[in-house]
């Protein structure tokens, strides 16, 4: 199946509207799609309506920011009720700290000479409550500090670099609880991106599994061939379903286009075969 179960719109740190993302997914022959904006569900109604109009199956999604052992980890929720009160209240609390973090990040960048960092980042933010690193990365490209956003992240916006600001998000247990409480399933996003040792990754997976998490992204826009093999092996070892996603943000920024990610290896169980997703997909066909 050509599934893409992780991407971003202008409601978080992507640049396209949910309608434009739906059109792009359809043009790239996506059969099963999810919009997973950071810590908010504002774009889901628009995405769902356009996906169904274009003949795609759609799963409601969100990407929740988590702090785990001093590292930011992202948990994707799929197939939940986006009107769930506890989920929305929890996501609002996570968003609540973003503005203060953005201000601190702007101050750090301005000490390096970046002009009007916060105001400039706001121009790139479709949702002013969700100014984040991607928006600042676009400012630094505009001002000539790097050739593309990937270089900005490597040199300015990751731990140990001058524009990075530590922040405490929600806990792994709380994120999974919100997703489960809304009837959804929880998936660890792009595990190859985290600065964790092999032993730490396995510890994260054990904790996640104990909390009821059922999947990991084996295919991600940020995973190379070696990482796909590693996480396919770990998915089998831990009994996780495997998810497939581009993590698309913007046409000129993303390593993989929406709907153009690699397919899952044959020896893993796709996340869309999990009963919670399989039943939903069956009802929509």
Secondary structure, DSSP 8 states (H G I E B T S, - for coil): --EE--B--TTTT-SS-HHHHHHHHHHTT-SEEEE--BT--TTHHHHHHHHHHTT-EEEEEEEEEEEETTEEEEEEEES--TT-HHHHHHHHHHHHTHHHHHHHHHHHHHHTT-TTHHHHHHHH-SSGGG--HHHHHHHHHHTTS-SSHHHHHHHHSSTTSTT------B-HHHHHHHHHHTT-EEEE--GGGS---HHHHHHHHHHHHHHT--EEEEE-TT--HHHHHHHHHHHHHHT-EEEE---B--TTT-SS-TT-S----TTS-BGGGSHHHHHHHHHH-
